[in-house]
Amino acid sequence: MRAAIDWIVIIAAGALVAAIARVAIGFFATAQGGLGPTLLDAAHPLPAAVAVAALILVMCTVAIGAARIVSPLLAMGAIGAGLGWGALGLEPMRQVLIEGSIGPTAVDGVLWTIVVLALSWVLLRSLDRVEPPAGGTHPDPLASSDALRAALVGAIAGLLAVSLIAQSDLRQQTAVAAVVGGLACGFAGRLASPHVRPVLVPPALVLAGTLAAWIGSMMMDPQVEAAVVSGDVPRVLLLLPIDWVAGALLGVPMGFAAAQGFLKHDDDVGTGAVGA
């Protein structure tokens, strides 16, 4: 019975976020008739910004509510899945790269990083699946060396995974690459710092993806259009900012739970079905 309730909550949370995301991206319409890929590319940025704000409000409310019924990691994963599914209708990065307008996309990524950090703090700062060091207390999830190491190692692992998986800017492929990157990020981050609560790990992936894309844009072939058509661009440039967000919210909890079997200490204490 408990498992059935958990699944109902998870599916309902993901479906609600997906539905709101579909509505929100409808406001991303560009002057050329496409959708996005970011609100700053929209023909009418103000309505798009309001729609995104409403989406973020729904995401946070649903995540906090779901976390009271299932575990925080499951709640985070549910809204990440919903966001990723709902955002599949956005245009790929192709036109943005051709036009050389990666700057606004980087701004979008930084703003999403702040949102993910706030949500991660609310959901994960008291995560009880993480045991403190023997005879000690949990390291600070924001400022300790353990937290920073988890974020750095996780972000590097996530970027490497995305670079291996992303082969084109097809939306389904970039979404899958982002989730795999999130999984690698959560897995590596937990193994690097098994005693710290992973508050910094999801936003670290979003920020790393944003910075990597911005740096990668400066390393592109001067013949941008030919490079894009031939696929000769840094692969981190193929993902939308919202892909990094969905990948972090869905993939990091998966990787965090998957790393459990590789840890020597017993951290099976928790709520919900995480780790199952």
N, C-alpha and C positions, 0 to 999 in steps of 0.2 A: 504493500500500500504506500509506504514511504517513497519507494522508487518511482511509483506511478505519479505521485504528487510532484516530485522533483522534475520529472520529464514534462509534465503539463506546464509547470512554471517556466522551465527553460524554453520550451517551444513557444509559449505565449509571449514571453519577453522578447525572444528573437523576432517573432512575427510582427509584433507591435513596432519595434525599432525599424524593421525592414519596410513596413508600410509607411511610416513617417519619413524615412529616408527617401523613398520613392517620390513622395509628395515634395520634399525639400529640393531634390535635384531638378524637379520640374522648373524651378526658378533660376536654374543655371543656364537658361537658353542664351546663346550668343547671337550676335547680329547675323551670323551665317546660318543660323538655324540649328546648330548642334547643342549639346548639353555640356557645358563646362570646358575643361575638366575641374576647374576650381571656381569658387564664387567670384573671384577677382576677374575671371574671364567672361562673366555674365554681362549681357547687354544692359541689365539693370541691377547693379551690385547691391543697392540698398535692400530691395525685397529679398534678394538672395541671402543677404546677411541676416535678415530677420528670420528667414526660413531655417537657416543653419542654427541660429540661436534657439529656435523652437525645437529643432532636432536634438541639440545638445541637452536642453532641459529635459526632454523626454528620455533620452539615454540615461542621464544621471538619475532621474526619478525611478525609472524601471530597474536600473542596476541596484540601487539602494534597497528598493522594495523586494526585489528577487533575492538579494543577499540575506535578507531576514528569514527567508524560507529555505533556500538552498545555501550552498557555501558561496563566499565572495568570489572565488575563482570561477565557479560555474556561472554565476551571475555576469561576471565580466566577459566570459567566453560567449554567453548567449547574446549579449548586445553587440559584441564584435562580429558574430556571425550574421546578425540582422543587419548591421551597418554595411558589411561587405556585400551581402546579397542585394540590399536595396540600392547600392551605388553602382551596380554593374551596368546601369544604363548610361553612365557618363561616357563622354568621348575619350579616346586614348590620348596619350601625350604627344602624338605625332605633330599636330598643328602647332602646339606650343613650342616644340623644339625647332620646327622650321622657322617660326617667327622670332625665335630667340628671346621669348618672354618668360624665361625660367625664373626671373627675379620675383614676380608676384607669386609664383608657385611656392618659392622658398618662404615667403611671408606667410602664406597659407599653412605651410608645414609647421612653422614656429608657433602659430596660434593654436594649431591642433595639439602640439606638444604640451602647451600649457593646460589645455583641457584634459588631456590624458593624464598628466601629472596630478591634477586635482582629483580626478576620478580614482586614480590609483591610490592616492593618499586616503581617500574616504573608505575605500573597500579593503585595502591591504595592510594598513598601518597596524592592525591588531590581529592579523592572520594567525590563528592558533595552530596551524599545521607546521610551523617552524619552531624547532626547539632551540633554546639558547645554548651557548657553550656550556660544557660541564661545570657546574658550580658557579655559573655567571648569569648575566642578564643579556637580553637581546641587544645587539648593536643598534645604534641610531639608524633608522631606515633611510634617512636623508643625507646625513653629513659624515657618517663613519667611513673608514677605509673599506670595510666589508661591503657597504652599500655601493660605494663608488666602483669597487672592483667588480661587483656583480653587474652593474650597469655597463661598464666598459667592455668586459669580456662578452657579455650577452650581446651588446650592440655589434661588436666585431663579428661574432658568430652569425648573427642575423644578416649582416651585409654580405658575408661570404655565401650564405645559403641562397639569398636572393640572386646574387650574381651567377650562381650555378643553375638556378631554376628558370629565371626570366629569359626567354629566348626571343620574344616579340612583344609588341605593345597591345596584343589582343587582351581585352579586358578580363576574360576568364583566366588567362594565363598569368597576368600580373596579380590578380587577386589570390590565386593559388600560391604564387611565389611569395607574396607578402605573408601568408599564413605559415608557410614552411619557414620563412625567415623568423617569424615570431616564435615558432616552436623551437628553433635552434637557439634563439636568444634566451628564452626562458630556461631551456635545458642547460645551456652553458653557464648562464648567470647563477643558477642555483648550485651547480657543482662548484663554481668558483667561490661562492660564499653561502654555504648551506645554513648558516645560523642567522642570517639577516632577512627580514621581511622585504619582499621584492618591490617596494614602492617605486624605485627609480627605474626598474627594468623595462616596463612597457613604454614610458616616455622616452627612455634612452634610445629605443629602436626608432621611434618616430623622428627624433631629433637627428640621429645618425643618418637615417635615410634622407632627410631634408638637406643636411650638410653635404652628404656624399653626392647628391644630385646637383647641388649648386656648384661644387668643385668640379664634378664631371662635366658640367655644361661649359666650363672654361677650357676643358681639354679636348673638346670636340673638333672634328675636322672642319676647316673653314667652309668647305662645301657642305653646308649643313643639310640641305635638302637631299643631296645624293647620299650622304651618310645615313640619314634617317630611312630612306627608301631601301638601302642595302642592308640595314640593320647594324651598321658599323658605328654604334654609339654605346657609351657606358650603360650597362644593363640596369643600374640603379636609377637611370633617367626614365626608364619605361614605366615606373610605378607612379600613380597619382598620390598626392598627399593622403587622400582618404583611404587608399590601399594600405599605406603604412599604418594608419590608425586601426583599421579593421584587423590587419595582420597582428598588430601588437596586442589588441584586446582579446582576440581569439587564440592566437598561437602561443603567446607567452604563458597563459594558464595551462595549456596543454603540455608545453615543454617543462614547466615547473613540476607538474604532476608526474610526467614521465621520468624525471630525474630521481624520483623517490626511491626507485629500486636500486639506484647506484650509490645511495648513501648508507653509511654504516650505522649511523645513529637511528633510533626509533623515533619517527615523526608521524606516526599514524593517528595521532590525536587530532580530531577536527570535527567539523560539522558537515552535514550534507554528504554528497556522494563523490567528492573530489578524491582522486586517487584510486577510484574503482576501475 
